[in-house]
Amino acid sequence: MNYRHAFHAGNFGDVLKHAVLALALARLAAKPAPFFYLDTHAGAARYDLAGSEALRTGEAQDGILRLLAERDTPPGLRPYLGVVRTLNAGEAQCVRYPGSPWIARKMTRPNDRLLLCEMHSEALRDLRRATAGDRRIEVRQADGWGALKSDLPPPERRGLVLVDPPFEAKDEYERLARGLRHAYRRFATGVLVGWYPIKTRGPVDALHAAVVAAGIRRVLVAELLVRAPAADDDPAARLAGCGLVVVNPPWTLAESLAATLPWLAARLAQGPGGGYRLDSLAGE
Ligand SMILES: C[S@@+](CC[C@H](N)C(=O)[O-])C[C@H]1O[C@@H](n2cnc3c(N)ncnc32)[C@H](O)[C@@H]1O
């Protein structure tokens, strides 16, 4: 297992994932009842954009750093950009980037509960450091796929589950579909969010078909393409975009994304054929 998110922090994939995560958490927090947040693949919580890993790839340059240079940002990005800006308060530029656990930590209330699973020792050490002293948070060195079975449904009966695997293994799309199915069986009313990369359409279409075949209902798909995806048989296919499957999208999420995704797609384009998709995968 070699994946280290520090190389990719703040890239366009993080932008879509974290913007949607922040919007969904804001909706959950709008009601007083406490909720549960499960991050199956949590990562390090905070990333140094001036560090050697981030500088080596420069991916944040074509992600969060493009957005922060804009003035006309749509309201749908406010919760996300608010967390990024607060983390960089006092800095002349954006040098720190929040991972999903940090965004969740900042957007939850004193009576909410967070479970963060991470396998990699280095990421785990940073995660523990970033969340130390916060009694609402359990950091667990564990296989996040297992938590979808062992920790759902939560006693709170309200919550958001983020499934954000590294996509290093070939079968990760199938695993994501299986993981969402397990989570849905146990916690059919939860907000379940799964992230996936798009190089070619084939595996993505298969993922969507598997979600529908699993009987999962109320599924929103949000995708961002920075260039056209390659043909399925192209051995040199590179990352063209990313997407999210959102089960039980909170009220107004689709509406906010409809107003946000065109703007994001225009700002984050890297080549011809980019764009976005916002669709309902399976109805009521
Ligand atoms: C894409 S990164 C997570 C990024 C993070 N969710 C965010 O948005 O900031 C995937 C993480 O999963 C960890 N990981 C890989 N396999 C895992 C597993 N089976 N269970 C838990 N964590 C795992 C990796 O070490 C890596 O930190």
The ligand as an SDF file (V2000), in Angstrom:
LIG
                    3D

 27 29  0  0  0  0  0  0  0  0999 V2000
   -7.8620    9.1670   -0.9920 C   0  0  0  0  0  0  0  0  0  0  0  0
   -7.0360    9.0500    0.5230 S   0  0  0  0  0  0  0  0  0  0  0  0
   -8.1580    9.7630    1.6650 C   0  0  0  0  0  0  0  0  0  0  0  0
   -8.3480   11.2430    1.5630 C   0  0  0  0  0  0  0  0  0  0  0  0
   -9.3150   11.8270    2.5530 C   0  0  0  0  0  0  0  0  0  0  0  0
  -10.5660   11.0750    2.6190 N   0  0  0  0  0  0  0  0  0  0  0  0
   -9.6330   13.2570    2.2100 C   0  0  0  0  0  0  0  0  0  0  0  0
  -10.5880   13.4950    1.4840 O   0  0  0  0  0  0  0  0  0  0  0  0
   -8.9260   14.1430    2.6790 O   0  0  0  0  0  0  0  0  0  0  0  0
   -7.1600    7.3610    0.9230 C   0  0  0  0  0  0  0  0  0  0  0  0
   -6.5860    6.9790    2.2700 C   0  0  0  0  0  0  0  0  0  0  0  0
   -6.9960    5.6470    2.5820 O   0  0  0  0  0  0  0  0  0  0  0  0
   -5.9670    5.0040    3.2930 C   0  0  0  0  0  0  0  0  0  0  0  0
   -6.2830    3.5800    3.1580 N   0  0  0  0  0  0  0  0  0  0  0  0
   -5.9630    2.7020    2.1850 C   0  0  0  0  0  0  0  0  0  0  0  0
   -6.5810    1.5180    2.3740 N   0  0  0  0  0  0  0  0  0  0  0  0
   -7.3400    1.6500    3.5030 C   0  0  0  0  0  0  0  0  0  0  0  0
   -8.2460    0.7920    4.2040 C   0  0  0  0  0  0  0  0  0  0  0  0
   -8.5100   -0.4470    3.7640 N   0  0  0  0  0  0  0  0  0  0  0  0
   -8.8440    1.2730    5.2970 N   0  0  0  0  0  0  0  0  0  0  0  0
   -8.6070    2.5240    5.7530 C   0  0  0  0  0  0  0  0  0  0  0  0
   -7.7600    3.3860    5.1330 N   0  0  0  0  0  0  0  0  0  0  0  0
   -7.1420    2.9600    4.0150 C   0  0  0  0  0  0  0  0  0  0  0  0
   -4.7080    5.4950    2.6380 C   0  0  0  0  0  0  0  0  0  0  0  0
   -3.5980    5.3670    3.5040 O   0  0  0  0  0  0  0  0  0  0  0  0
   -5.0700    6.9620    2.3480 C   0  0  0  0  0  0  0  0  0  0  0  0
   -4.6660    7.7880    3.4090 O   0  0  0  0  0  0  0  0  0  0  0  0
  1  2  1  0
  2  3  1  0
  2 10  1  0
  3  4  1  0
  4  5  1  0
  5  6  1  0
  5  7  1  0
  7  8  2  0
  7  9  1  0
 10 11  1  0
 11 12  1  0
 11 26  1  0
 12 13  1  0
 13 14  1  0
 13 24  1  0
 14 15  1  0
 14 23  1  0
 15 16  2  0
 16 17  1  0
 17 18  1  0
 17 23  2  0
 18 19  1  0
 18 20  2  0
 20 21  1  0
 21 22  2  0
 22 23  1  0
 24 25  1  0
 24 26  1  0
 26 27  1  0
M  CHG  2   2   1   9  -1
M  END
$$$$
